Amino acid sequence: MDSERYLNRFQASSANKPSLQQLSELQRLHMTEVPFENLDVIRRVPIYLNLQSIYEKIVLRNRGGYCYELNGLFHWLLKQLGYDASLIAATVFRPNGKWAKPDTHAAILVRLDEPYLVDVGFGDSTILPIPLNGISQTDVSGTYAVQQAGNDTFELARSRNGESRPLYRFSTIEKQLVDFHEGCVFNQVSPESTFTHVDIVTKATLAGRMTIKDRELTISENGLISSKSLTESEKEAILLDSFGIKI
């Protein structure tokens, strides 16, 4: 796998040494260029936790993926660039107020002067690394903070439009990509998975976020949200023009 080609995929450049500034730039660019998407899941194309096949999909075929693919490959890149980075497991707090299947989300912990939560595979979330010290950070999608919930357990929360809610709970214990096999299978086949029902394609923008869910396009710009229904041909055109994806 070619790390420089991967960096070119999301218009980034390598740095001389790891830094918070460079890490922030890598995360921001990745999230604005590489979409979160479940198109293979809906089309029953198997997803394997194999870095080479993930690299070919995201880098060579200009696709996106879901958390195991996006964070799995981004974790590999960070290690190649000299970062002290670990994959970690998280449990997602769903919009319906219930916790999802435990430890089925993959995220990244990066240790610089202090540990930071990094996640390029959660969809609608922060484009910034978040420190684990409780200090909040704000970007166009909301204000985020990580609070400790136990010895090795933390919770990522977002405040937006006057309302605060957890996004997920995570452990700082290091995982390997293969440890997410059960979650990867579950999220491809289970009717309880968020990703087995309709197409979901989303990426951050400088002003907010662009999302296709089934045949509805939603655009958030500077806090203003607009939605429109799409025909199948309109959907295919937007996937190609705005996300670089040809089905």
PyRosetta script that sets phi, psi and omega in degrees:
from pyrosetta import init, pose_from_sequence

init()
pose = pose_from_sequence("MDSERYLNRFQASSANKPSLQQLSELQRLHMTEVPFENLDVIRRVPIYLNLQSIYEKIVLRNRGGYCYELNGLFHWLLKQLGYDASLIAATVFRPNGKWAKPDTHAAILVRLDEPYLVDVGFGDSTILPIPLNGISQTDVSGTYAVQQAGNDTFELARSRNGESRPLYRFSTIEKQLVDFHEGCVFNQVSPESTFTHVDIVTKATLAGRMTIKDRELTISENGLISSKSLTESEKEAILLDSFGIKI")
pose.set_psi(1, 144.7)
pose.set_omega(1, -173.8)
pose.set_phi(2, -109.4)
pose.set_psi(2, 108.7)
pose.set_omega(2, -177.6)
pose.set_phi(3, -66.0)
pose.set_psi(3, -33.5)
pose.set_omega(3, 179.3)
pose.set_phi(4, -67.2)
pose.set_psi(4, -38.2)
pose.set_omega(4, 177.9)
pose.set_phi(5, -66.7)
pose.set_psi(5, -37.4)
pose.set_omega(5, 175.7)
pose.set_phi(6, -63.4)
pose.set_psi(6, -45.5)
pose.set_omega(6, 177.3)
pose.set_phi(7, -59.0)
pose.set_psi(7, -40.6)
pose.set_omega(7, 178.1)
pose.set_phi(8, -64.0)
pose.set_psi(8, -29.3)
pose.set_omega(8, 179.4)
pose.set_phi(9, -56.8)
pose.set_psi(9, -35.5)
pose.set_omega(9, 179.6)
pose.set_phi(10, -119.6)
pose.set_psi(10, 27.6)
pose.set_omega(10, 169.8)
pose.set_phi(11, 59.4)
pose.set_psi(11, 41.0)
pose.set_omega(11, 179.3)
pose.set_phi(12, -114.7)
pose.set_psi(12, 166.4)
pose.set_omega(12, 176.5)
pose.set_phi(13, -128.7)
pose.set_psi(13, 153.7)
pose.set_omega(13, 179.4)
pose.set_phi(14, -75.6)
pose.set_psi(14, 155.6)
pose.set_omega(14, -179.6)
pose.set_phi(15, -108.5)
pose.set_psi(15, 163.0)
pose.set_omega(15, 178.1)
pose.set_phi(16, -68.8)
pose.set_psi(16, -37.5)
pose.set_omega(16, 177.9)
pose.set_phi(17, -151.6)
pose.set_psi(17, 154.9)
pose.set_omega(17, -178.8)
pose.set_phi(18, -60.0)
pose.set_psi(18, 141.0)
pose.set_omega(18, 176.4)
pose.set_phi(19, -155.2)
pose.set_psi(19, 159.3)
pose.set_omega(19, 177.9)
pose.set_phi(20, -64.5)
pose.set_psi(20, -38.5)
pose.set_omega(20, 179.4)
pose.set_phi(21, -61.4)
pose.set_psi(21, -46.3)
pose.set_omega(21, 179.9)
pose.set_phi(22, -67.9)
pose.set_psi(22, -40.8)
pose.set_omega(22, 178.2)
pose.set_phi(23, -59.9)
pose.set_psi(23, -42.7)
pose.set_omega(23, 179.1)
pose.set_phi(24, -62.0)
pose.set_psi(24, -41.5)
pose.set_omega(24, 179.5)
pose.set_phi(25, -66.9)
pose.set_psi(25, -41.0)
pose.set_omega(25, 178.3)
pose.set_phi(26, -62.3)
pose.set_psi(26, -44.4)
pose.set_omega(26, -179.3)
pose.set_phi(27, -66.0)
pose.set_psi(27, -44.9)
pose.set_omega(27, -179.1)
pose.set_phi(28, -61.0)
pose.set_psi(28, -47.7)
pose.set_omega(28, -178.9)
pose.set_phi(29, -65.1)
pose.set_psi(29, -40.8)
pose.set_omega(29, 179.7)
pose.set_phi(30, -60.4)
pose.set_psi(30, -43.2)
pose.set_omega(30, -175.5)
pose.set_phi(31, -75.3)
pose.set_psi(31, -21.5)
pose.set_omega(31, 177.0)
pose.set_phi(32, -92.3)
pose.set_psi(32, -11.1)
pose.set_omega(32, -177.9)
pose.set_phi(33, -114.8)
pose.set_psi(33, -30.9)
pose.set_omega(33, -175.5)
pose.set_phi(34, -111.4)
pose.set_psi(34, 110.6)
pose.set_omega(34, -173.6)
pose.set_phi(35, -74.6)
pose.set_psi(35, 151.8)
pose.set_omega(35, 164.0)
pose.set_phi(36, -81.8)
pose.set_psi(36, 127.7)
pose.set_omega(36, -178.4)
pose.set_phi(37, -157.8)
pose.set_psi(37, 151.4)
pose.set_omega(37, -177.8)
pose.set_phi(38, -118.9)
pose.set_psi(38, 25.3)
pose.set_omega(38, -172.9)
pose.set_phi(39, -60.6)
pose.set_psi(39, -35.6)
pose.set_omega(39, 177.5)
pose.set_phi(40, -67.6)
pose.set_psi(40, -37.9)
pose.set_omega(40, 179.0)
pose.set_phi(41, -59.7)
pose.set_psi(41, -48.1)
pose.set_omega(41, -177.7)
pose.set_phi(42, -65.1)
pose.set_psi(42, -32.7)
pose.set_omega(42, -178.6)
pose.set_phi(43, -93.2)
pose.set_psi(43, 10.4)
pose.set_omega(43, 176.0)
pose.set_phi(44, 57.6)
pose.set_psi(44, 36.9)
pose.set_omega(44, 171.7)
pose.set_phi(45, -91.7)
pose.set_psi(45, 116.2)
pose.set_omega(45, -174.2)
pose.set_phi(46, -60.6)
pose.set_psi(46, 140.7)
pose.set_omega(46, 175.7)
pose.set_phi(47, -111.7)
pose.set_psi(47, 123.5)
pose.set_omega(47, -179.3)
pose.set_phi(48, -111.6)
pose.set_psi(48, 146.8)
pose.set_omega(48, 179.8)
pose.set_phi(49, -83.9)
pose.set_psi(49, 64.5)
pose.set_omega(49, -179.6)
pose.set_phi(50, -124.5)
pose.set_psi(50, 117.3)
pose.set_omega(50, -173.3)
pose.set_phi(51, -60.1)
pose.set_psi(51, -35.9)
pose.set_omega(51, -179.0)
pose.set_phi(52, -64.7)
pose.set_psi(52, -44.5)
pose.set_omega(52, 179.6)
pose.set_phi(53, -69.4)
pose.set_psi(53, -34.0)
pose.set_omega(53, 176.4)
pose.set_phi(54, -66.9)
pose.set_psi(54, -42.3)
pose.set_omega(54, 177.0)
pose.set_phi(55, -59.1)
pose.set_psi(55, -45.7)
pose.set_omega(55, -179.5)
pose.set_phi(56, -62.0)
pose.set_psi(56, -39.3)
pose.set_omega(56, -179.9)
pose.set_phi(57, -67.5)
pose.set_psi(57, -52.4)
pose.set_omega(57, -172.6)
pose.set_phi(58, -77.8)
pose.set_psi(58, -42.8)
pose.set_omega(58, -173.7)
pose.set_phi(59, -89.9)
pose.set_psi(59, -49.7)
pose.set_omega(59, -174.7)
pose.set_phi(60, -82.1)
pose.set_psi(60, -30.2)
pose.set_omega(60, -178.2)
pose.set_phi(61, -107.4)
pose.set_psi(61, 6.7)
pose.set_omega(61, 171.9)
pose.set_phi(62, 58.8)
pose.set_psi(62, 37.7)
pose.set_omega(62, 179.8)
pose.set_phi(63, -103.3)
pose.set_psi(63, 177.8)
pose.set_omega(63, 169.9)
pose.set_phi(64, -109.5)
pose.set_psi(64, -147.2)
pose.set_omega(64, 179.1)
pose.set_phi(65, 176.8)
pose.set_psi(65, -171.9)
pose.set_omega(65, 173.4)
pose.set_phi(66, -109.0)
pose.set_psi(66, -170.0)
pose.set_omega(66, -160.4)
pose.set_phi(67, -55.4)
pose.set_psi(67, -41.7)
pose.set_omega(67, -176.9)
pose.set_phi(68, -64.4)
pose.set_psi(68, -36.7)
pose.set_omega(68, 179.6)
pose.set_phi(69, -74.7)
pose.set_psi(69, -52.9)
pose.set_omega(69, -174.9)
pose.set_phi(70, -66.1)
pose.set_psi(70, -51.5)
pose.set_omega(70, -179.4)
pose.set_phi(71, -74.9)
pose.set_psi(71, -29.9)
pose.set_omega(71, 176.5)
pose.set_phi(72, -62.0)
pose.set_psi(72, -46.7)
pose.set_omega(72, -178.8)
pose.set_phi(73, -74.6)
pose.set_psi(73, -38.1)
pose.set_omega(73, 179.3)
pose.set_phi(74, -65.4)
pose.set_psi(74, -36.9)
pose.set_omega(74, 175.7)
pose.set_phi(75, -60.6)
pose.set_psi(75, -44.4)
pose.set_omega(75, 177.4)
pose.set_phi(76, -58.7)
pose.set_psi(76, -43.9)
pose.set_omega(76, -179.6)
pose.set_phi(77, -62.2)
pose.set_psi(77, -46.1)
pose.set_omega(77, -179.5)
pose.set_phi(78, -59.4)
pose.set_psi(78, -39.6)
pose.set_omega(78, 177.6)
pose.set_phi(79, -64.0)
pose.set_psi(79, -39.9)
pose.set_omega(79, 178.5)
pose.set_phi(80, -63.8)
pose.set_psi(80, -30.8)
pose.set_omega(80, -179.2)
pose.set_phi(81, -86.9)
pose.set_psi(81, 1.2)
pose.set_omega(81, 174.7)
pose.set_phi(82, 96.6)
pose.set_psi(82, 9.2)
pose.set_omega(82, 179.7)
pose.set_phi(83, -79.3)
pose.set_psi(83, 146.1)
pose.set_omega(83, 171.1)
pose.set_phi(84, -84.8)
pose.set_psi(84, 91.0)
pose.set_omega(84, -171.7)
pose.set_phi(85, -125.4)
pose.set_psi(85, 142.5)
pose.set_omega(85, 178.8)
pose.set_phi(86, -133.2)
pose.set_psi(86, 142.1)
pose.set_omega(86, 168.3)
pose.set_phi(87, -75.1)
pose.set_psi(87, 141.8)
pose.set_omega(87, 177.5)
pose.set_phi(88, -135.0)
pose.set_psi(88, 159.8)
pose.set_omega(88, -178.3)
pose.set_phi(89, -103.4)
pose.set_psi(89, 144.5)
pose.set_omega(89, -179.9)
pose.set_phi(90, -136.7)
pose.set_psi(90, 157.2)
pose.set_omega(90, 175.5)
pose.set_phi(91, -115.2)
pose.set_psi(91, 120.9)
pose.set_omega(91, -172.7)
pose.set_phi(92, -81.0)
pose.set_psi(92, 139.6)
pose.set_omega(92, 173.0)
pose.set_phi(93, -95.5)
pose.set_psi(93, 111.8)
pose.set_omega(93, -173.3)
pose.set_phi(94, -76.4)
pose.set_psi(94, 158.4)
pose.set_omega(94, 178.3)
pose.set_phi(95, -59.2)
pose.set_psi(95, -22.7)
pose.set_omega(95, 179.2)
pose.set_phi(96, -80.2)
pose.set_psi(96, 3.5)
pose.set_omega(96, 177.3)
pose.set_phi(97, 87.3)
pose.set_psi(97, 7.9)
pose.set_omega(97, 179.6)
pose.set_phi(98, -113.7)
pose.set_psi(98, 150.4)
pose.set_omega(98, 177.2)
pose.set_phi(99, -80.5)
pose.set_psi(99, 140.4)
pose.set_omega(99, 177.9)
pose.set_phi(100, -75.8)
pose.set_psi(100, -178.1)
pose.set_omega(100, 177.2)
pose.set_phi(101, -55.4)
pose.set_psi(101, 130.4)
pose.set_omega(101, -174.1)
pose.set_phi(102, -59.0)
pose.set_psi(102, 139.9)
pose.set_omega(102, 170.7)
pose.set_phi(103, 58.5)
pose.set_psi(103, 33.6)
pose.set_omega(103, 179.9)
pose.set_phi(104, -104.6)
pose.set_psi(104, 7.8)
pose.set_omega(104, 172.3)
pose.set_phi(105, -111.4)
pose.set_psi(105, 136.1)
pose.set_omega(105, 177.7)
pose.set_phi(106, -103.4)
pose.set_psi(106, 129.8)
pose.set_omega(106, 176.2)
pose.set_phi(107, -132.5)
pose.set_psi(107, -173.0)
pose.set_omega(107, -175.3)
pose.set_phi(108, -131.9)
pose.set_psi(108, 139.5)
pose.set_omega(108, 171.3)
pose.set_phi(109, -112.0)
pose.set_psi(109, 125.3)
pose.set_omega(109, 179.3)
pose.set_phi(110, -117.2)
pose.set_psi(110, 129.4)
pose.set_omega(110, -179.2)
pose.set_phi(111, -103.9)
pose.set_psi(111, 114.6)
pose.set_omega(111, 173.2)
pose.set_phi(112, -113.6)
pose.set_psi(112, -120.7)
pose.set_omega(112, 172.0)
pose.set_phi(113, -68.0)
pose.set_psi(113, -23.7)
pose.set_omega(113, 174.5)
pose.set_phi(114, -153.6)
pose.set_psi(114, 167.3)
pose.set_omega(114, -177.2)
pose.set_phi(115, -76.2)
pose.set_psi(115, 144.2)
pose.set_omega(115, 178.1)
pose.set_phi(116, -129.0)
pose.set_psi(116, 141.0)
pose.set_omega(116, 171.4)
pose.set_phi(117, -84.7)
pose.set_psi(117, 126.5)
pose.set_omega(117, 179.0)
pose.set_phi(118, -125.1)
pose.set_psi(118, 132.2)
pose.set_omega(118, -176.7)
pose.set_phi(119, -150.6)
pose.set_psi(119, 111.2)
pose.set_omega(119, 176.5)
pose.set_phi(120, -106.2)
pose.set_psi(120, 12.9)
pose.set_omega(120, -174.0)
pose.set_phi(121, -132.6)
pose.set_psi(121, 35.6)
pose.set_omega(121, 179.9)
pose.set_phi(122, -114.2)
pose.set_psi(122, -2.2)
pose.set_omega(122, -176.8)
pose.set_phi(123, 81.8)
pose.set_psi(123, -122.7)
pose.set_omega(123, -174.8)
pose.set_phi(124, -75.5)
pose.set_psi(124, 92.0)
pose.set_omega(124, -178.9)
pose.set_phi(125, -156.2)
pose.set_psi(125, -173.3)
pose.set_omega(125, -174.7)
pose.set_phi(126, -68.9)
pose.set_psi(126, 148.3)
pose.set_omega(126, 175.2)
pose.set_phi(127, -98.0)
pose.set_psi(127, 9.6)
pose.set_omega(127, -176.6)
pose.set_phi(128, -118.4)
pose.set_psi(128, 147.7)
pose.set_omega(128, 167.0)
pose.set_phi(129, -63.7)
pose.set_psi(129, 139.4)
pose.set_omega(129, -177.4)
pose.set_phi(130, -115.4)
pose.set_psi(130, 124.0)
pose.set_omega(130, 178.6)
pose.set_phi(131, -68.3)
pose.set_psi(131, 154.3)
pose.set_omega(131, -179.2)
pose.set_phi(132, -89.5)
pose.set_psi(132, 14.4)
pose.set_omega(132, -175.4)
pose.set_phi(133, -94.4)
pose.set_psi(133, 5.2)
pose.set_omega(133, 177.6)
pose.set_phi(134, 91.7)
pose.set_psi(134, -8.8)
pose.set_omega(134, 179.3)
pose.set_phi(135, -73.6)
pose.set_psi(135, 130.7)
pose.set_omega(135, -176.4)
pose.set_phi(136, -83.7)
pose.set_psi(136, 152.4)
pose.set_omega(136, 175.3)
pose.set_phi(137, -135.4)
pose.set_psi(137, 145.0)
pose.set_omega(137, -174.6)
pose.set_phi(138, -121.1)
pose.set_psi(138, 135.1)
pose.set_omega(138, 168.6)
pose.set_phi(139, -132.9)
pose.set_psi(139, -167.4)
pose.set_omega(139, -173.5)
pose.set_phi(140, -66.0)
pose.set_psi(140, -17.2)
pose.set_omega(140, -176.5)
pose.set_phi(141, -97.1)
pose.set_psi(141, -5.1)
pose.set_omega(141, 179.1)
pose.set_phi(142, 145.7)
pose.set_psi(142, -173.1)
pose.set_omega(142, 176.8)
pose.set_phi(143, -111.7)
pose.set_psi(143, 128.5)
pose.set_omega(143, -172.5)
pose.set_phi(144, -120.9)
pose.set_psi(144, 147.9)
pose.set_omega(144, 174.7)
pose.set_phi(145, -152.4)
pose.set_psi(145, 148.6)
pose.set_omega(145, 175.5)
pose.set_phi(146, -109.0)
pose.set_psi(146, 126.9)
pose.set_omega(146, 178.3)
pose.set_phi(147, -118.4)
pose.set_psi(147, 143.0)
pose.set_omega(147, 178.5)
pose.set_phi(148, -74.3)
pose.set_psi(148, 135.2)
pose.set_omega(148, -178.6)
pose.set_phi(149, -119.1)
pose.set_psi(149, -3.4)
pose.set_omega(149, -179.7)
pose.set_phi(150, -178.2)
pose.set_psi(150, -172.8)
pose.set_omega(150, -177.0)
pose.set_phi(151, -56.3)
pose.set_psi(151, -52.0)
pose.set_omega(151, -180.0)
pose.set_phi(152, -118.0)
pose.set_psi(152, 18.2)
pose.set_omega(152, -172.3)
pose.set_phi(153, -119.8)
pose.set_psi(153, 135.4)
pose.set_omega(153, -179.6)
pose.set_phi(154, -133.8)
pose.set_psi(154, 164.5)
pose.set_omega(154, -179.3)
pose.set_phi(155, -131.7)
pose.set_psi(155, 128.7)
pose.set_omega(155, 174.5)
pose.set_phi(156, -92.6)
pose.set_psi(156, 125.3)
pose.set_omega(156, 179.8)
pose.set_phi(157, -124.8)
pose.set_psi(157, 151.5)
pose.set_omega(157, 177.6)
pose.set_phi(158, -125.0)
pose.set_psi(158, 138.1)
pose.set_omega(158, 171.5)
pose.set_phi(159, -109.9)
pose.set_psi(159, 128.6)
pose.set_omega(159, -178.7)
pose.set_phi(160, -153.4)
pose.set_psi(160, 134.3)
pose.set_omega(160, 179.6)
pose.set_phi(161, 53.3)
pose.set_psi(161, 40.4)
pose.set_omega(161, 176.3)
pose.set_phi(162, 77.0)
pose.set_psi(162, 8.6)
pose.set_omega(162, -177.5)
pose.set_phi(163, -126.4)
pose.set_psi(163, 135.5)
pose.set_omega(163, 179.9)
pose.set_phi(164, -117.2)
pose.set_psi(164, 138.3)
pose.set_omega(164, 177.4)
pose.set_phi(165, -152.1)
pose.set_psi(165, 151.3)
pose.set_omega(165, 175.3)
pose.set_phi(166, -70.8)
pose.set_psi(166, 148.0)
pose.set_omega(166, 173.1)
pose.set_phi(167, -100.4)
pose.set_psi(167, -44.4)
pose.set_omega(167, 173.2)
pose.set_phi(168, -164.1)
pose.set_psi(168, 163.8)
pose.set_omega(168, 176.4)
pose.set_phi(169, -111.7)
pose.set_psi(169, 137.5)
pose.set_omega(169, -175.8)
pose.set_phi(170, -139.1)
pose.set_psi(170, 158.5)
pose.set_omega(170, 175.9)
pose.set_phi(171, -107.0)
pose.set_psi(171, 150.2)
pose.set_omega(171, 178.3)
pose.set_phi(172, -89.4)
pose.set_psi(172, 2.6)
pose.set_omega(172, 179.5)
pose.set_phi(173, -70.4)
pose.set_psi(173, 130.4)
pose.set_omega(173, -176.0)
pose.set_phi(174, -67.9)
pose.set_psi(174, 139.0)
pose.set_omega(174, 176.4)
pose.set_phi(175, -121.2)
pose.set_psi(175, 159.9)
pose.set_omega(175, 170.5)
pose.set_phi(176, -103.1)
pose.set_psi(176, 157.3)
pose.set_omega(176, -177.7)
pose.set_phi(177, -57.9)
pose.set_psi(177, -37.8)
pose.set_omega(177, -179.2)
pose.set_phi(178, -62.8)
pose.set_psi(178, -23.2)
pose.set_omega(178, 179.8)
pose.set_phi(179, -65.8)
pose.set_psi(179, -15.5)
pose.set_omega(179, -179.1)
pose.set_phi(180, -95.8)
pose.set_psi(180, 13.0)
pose.set_omega(180, -177.5)
pose.set_phi(181, -55.8)
pose.set_psi(181, -49.5)
pose.set_omega(181, -178.2)
pose.set_phi(182, -60.0)
pose.set_psi(182, -44.3)
pose.set_omega(182, 179.4)
pose.set_phi(183, -65.4)
pose.set_psi(183, -37.8)
pose.set_omega(183, 179.9)
pose.set_phi(184, -64.7)
pose.set_psi(184, -42.0)
pose.set_omega(184, 177.0)
pose.set_phi(185, -66.4)
pose.set_psi(185, -46.8)
pose.set_omega(185, 179.6)
pose.set_phi(186, -55.1)
pose.set_psi(186, -46.1)
pose.set_omega(186, -176.0)
pose.set_phi(187, -75.2)
pose.set_psi(187, -8.6)
pose.set_omega(187, 174.7)
pose.set_phi(188, -95.0)
pose.set_psi(188, -25.4)
pose.set_omega(188, -170.5)
pose.set_phi(189, -124.9)
pose.set_psi(189, -23.5)
pose.set_omega(189, -172.6)
pose.set_phi(190, -78.4)
pose.set_psi(190, 136.0)
pose.set_omega(190, 173.4)
pose.set_phi(191, -65.8)
pose.set_psi(191, -14.8)
pose.set_omega(191, 177.0)
pose.set_phi(192, -83.0)
pose.set_psi(192, -9.4)
pose.set_omega(192, 178.1)
pose.set_phi(193, -75.7)
pose.set_psi(193, 144.4)
pose.set_omega(193, 175.7)
pose.set_phi(194, -65.5)
pose.set_psi(194, -22.0)
pose.set_omega(194, -166.2)
pose.set_phi(195, -101.7)
pose.set_psi(195, 4.3)
pose.set_omega(195, -174.7)
pose.set_phi(196, -104.4)
pose.set_psi(196, 14.4)
pose.set_omega(196, -173.1)
pose.set_phi(197, -112.3)
pose.set_psi(197, -54.1)
pose.set_omega(197, -179.1)
pose.set_phi(198, -140.2)
pose.set_psi(198, 162.5)
pose.set_omega(198, 174.9)
pose.set_phi(199, -60.0)
pose.set_psi(199, 136.0)
pose.set_omega(199, 172.2)
pose.set_phi(200, -132.5)
pose.set_psi(200, 120.8)
pose.set_omega(200, 177.1)
pose.set_phi(201, -136.1)
pose.set_psi(201, 125.0)
pose.set_omega(201, -176.1)
pose.set_phi(202, -151.1)
pose.set_psi(202, 147.4)
pose.set_omega(202, 172.3)
pose.set_phi(203, -150.7)
pose.set_psi(203, 153.3)
pose.set_omega(203, 176.7)
pose.set_phi(204, -72.4)
pose.set_psi(204, 153.2)
pose.set_omega(204, 171.6)
pose.set_phi(205, -125.8)
pose.set_psi(205, 171.1)
pose.set_omega(205, 179.8)
pose.set_phi(206, -63.4)
pose.set_psi(206, -26.2)
pose.set_omega(206, -177.7)
pose.set_phi(207, -105.9)
pose.set_psi(207, -5.8)
pose.set_omega(207, -177.8)
pose.set_phi(208, 167.2)
pose.set_psi(208, -111.2)
pose.set_omega(208, -175.8)
pose.set_phi(209, -161.6)
pose.set_psi(209, 148.9)
pose.set_omega(209, 174.8)
pose.set_phi(210, -121.8)
pose.set_psi(210, 130.7)
pose.set_omega(210, -175.1)
pose.set_phi(211, -138.5)
pose.set_psi(211, 135.4)
pose.set_omega(211, 166.8)
pose.set_phi(212, -111.2)
pose.set_psi(212, 124.9)
pose.set_omega(212, 174.1)
pose.set_phi(213, -126.8)
pose.set_psi(213, 113.6)
pose.set_omega(213, -171.8)
pose.set_phi(214, 58.8)
pose.set_psi(214, -112.0)
pose.set_omega(214, 178.1)
pose.set_phi(215, -118.4)
pose.set_psi(215, 33.3)
pose.set_omega(215, 177.8)
pose.set_phi(216, -120.8)
pose.set_psi(216, 129.8)
pose.set_omega(216, 176.3)
pose.set_phi(217, -101.3)
pose.set_psi(217, 126.8)
pose.set_omega(217, 177.0)
pose.set_phi(218, -122.0)
pose.set_psi(218, 129.0)
pose.set_omega(218, 179.3)
pose.set_phi(219, -122.8)
pose.set_psi(219, 127.5)
pose.set_omega(219, 174.8)
pose.set_phi(220, -109.6)
pose.set_psi(220, 123.9)
pose.set_omega(220, 179.1)
pose.set_phi(221, -134.5)
pose.set_psi(221, 114.1)
pose.set_omega(221, 177.8)
pose.set_phi(222, 52.1)
pose.set_psi(222, 41.9)
pose.set_omega(222, 176.7)
pose.set_phi(223, 87.4)
pose.set_psi(223, -10.5)
pose.set_omega(223, 178.9)
pose.set_phi(224, -96.5)
pose.set_psi(224, 131.8)
pose.set_omega(224, -174.8)
pose.set_phi(225, -115.4)
pose.set_psi(225, 131.4)
pose.set_omega(225, 176.0)
pose.set_phi(226, -130.2)
pose.set_psi(226, 147.1)
pose.set_omega(226, -179.3)
pose.set_phi(227, -136.2)
pose.set_psi(227, 151.2)
pose.set_omega(227, 175.0)
pose.set_phi(228, -151.1)
pose.set_psi(228, 148.7)
pose.set_omega(228, 176.1)
pose.set_phi(229, -80.7)
pose.set_psi(229, 147.2)
pose.set_omega(229, -177.1)
pose.set_phi(230, -119.8)
pose.set_psi(230, 146.1)
pose.set_omega(230, 166.1)
pose.set_phi(231, -78.7)
pose.set_psi(231, 168.0)
pose.set_omega(231, -179.8)
pose.set_phi(232, -62.6)
pose.set_psi(232, -39.1)
pose.set_omega(232, 179.7)
pose.set_phi(233, -69.4)
pose.set_psi(233, -37.3)
pose.set_omega(233, 176.1)
pose.set_phi(234, -64.1)
pose.set_psi(234, -41.4)
pose.set_omega(234, 178.8)
pose.set_phi(235, -61.5)
pose.set_psi(235, -46.0)
pose.set_omega(235, 179.6)
pose.set_phi(236, -61.8)
pose.set_psi(236, -38.5)
pose.set_omega(236, 179.9)
pose.set_phi(237, -66.6)
pose.set_psi(237, -41.9)
pose.set_omega(237, 180.0)
pose.set_phi(238, -69.9)
pose.set_psi(238, -38.5)
pose.set_omega(238, 175.9)
pose.set_phi(239, -57.7)
pose.set_psi(239, -41.2)
pose.set_omega(239, -179.6)
pose.set_phi(240, -75.2)
pose.set_psi(240, -48.5)
pose.set_omega(240, -173.5)
pose.set_phi(241, -73.8)
pose.set_psi(241, -39.7)
pose.set_omega(241, -173.7)
pose.set_phi(242, -100.0)
pose.set_psi(242, -25.5)
pose.set_omega(242, -177.9)
pose.set_phi(243, -115.5)
pose.set_psi(243, -9.5)
pose.set_omega(243, -179.8)
pose.set_phi(244, 70.5)
pose.set_psi(244, 22.9)
pose.set_omega(244, -175.6)
pose.set_phi(245, -110.8)
pose.set_psi(245, 126.2)
pose.set_omega(245, 173.7)
pose.set_phi(246, -114.0)
pose.set_psi(246, 118.8)
pose.set_omega(246, -179.0)
pose.set_phi(247, -84.4)
pose.dump_pdb("model.pdb")
